[in-house]
Amino acid sequence: KVVTSDITFNRCTFTGSTSGCNGLAFYPRTLVGDTAGSCTNLTITHCVFTGIGRIACTLMNRGTASDKYDAYKGLVFEHNLGKDLGQTSVYGFLLTLDGYGSQFTVDNNRCENCLGIGIENTGWINGSFIGNRFGVFTRAYNPIGMSANIMTGLVVSGNSTEGPASLPVYIYNVNDSYFSGNYFETAGGNAVIFRDINRN
């Protein structure tokens, strides 16, 4: 059982282009059947992730127990820079919210030359993605990717690409959420793809 709470990373630098590892990773529940373990009140601000072998920051809670949204709760991920990620992997995200969680802010971050996806959410609810910027598309990546589990209560506002992205933003399975003031551009095709969304 892994219990993590009330931890802050502020103005830290993470690197390691040949390690094949993530910059930061928290895995309280990695399997569907996991019922123990939690991560609450995690703050990551003003950090630099550069030349990371894999993903800059991974937060994983794949357990489907009734308390799944409370097991990962209270994330602040703001004013961070991810640059030249995925040096030894096909995954080079700035942040992945993998599985379930709630009550979070992912605001005012910057992605440069990520790989695959810039910021990913596969099931976290009741949180915000505000003012994130995405640029340097030397390698292909979706600026924002949301898919897999049903997500609700999200605020997605003021996010933008700087120059045309190589791949579109995709928003799947997001309901009862708010979108405003985003600007996304791609080199060709759709800039944003919505699928299976309701009451937004």
C-alpha positions, 0 to 999 in steps of 0.5 A, a space after each residue: 500500500 502506497 499512501 502519498 500526501 501533502 508533497 510539493 515540488 517547486 522550481 525543480 529541474 528534471 532531466 535524463 535523456 538516456 534513462 528511459 524513465 519518467 521525470 516524476 511518477 506516482 503509481 498508487 493503484 496500477 491495476 483495475 483490482 487495486 483498492 489500496 493506495 492513494 495520492 492526495 494534495 500533490 503540488 508541482 509548480 514552476 518545474 522544468 522537465 527537459 530531455 526526459 527519456 519518457 514522460 515528464 510526469 505520470 499520475 496513475 490510478 487505474 483501480 476501479 473501486 468505489 473510492 477511485 476519484 478520492 484515491 487521487 485528489 487535490 493535484 496542482 500542476 501549474 507553470 511547468 515547462 516540458 521540453 524535448 520529451 520522450 527521448 528513448 520512448 514512443 511516449 513523451 508527454 508533459 503530463 498524463 492523468 492516467 485513470 481516475 482522480 478529481 479536484 485538480 488544476 493543470 494550468 499555465 504550463 508550456 509544452 515544447 517538442 513533446 511526443 505523442 501527446 502534450 497533456 493527457 486525461 483519461 478519466 479525471 473529473 472536476 478540474 481545470 486545464 487553463 492557459 496551457 501553451 503548446 509549441 515546437 512541433 518538430 515531432 508529432 504530438 496532440 497538444 491535448 488528448 482526452 479519451 477512455 473513461 467518462 469525464 465531467 466537470 472540466 474547465 478547458 479555457 485559454 489553451 493555445 498552440 503557437 504555430 500549427 500543431 502536427 496533430 489535432 486536439 481530441 476530446 472524447 467522452 467529456 460531458 457537463 464541462 465548459 470550453 472557452 477561449 481556446 485557440 488551436 491550429 494544425 498544419 492540415 485537417 481538423 484542429 480539434 476532434 470531439 466525439 461522444 460528448 454531451 451537455 457541454 
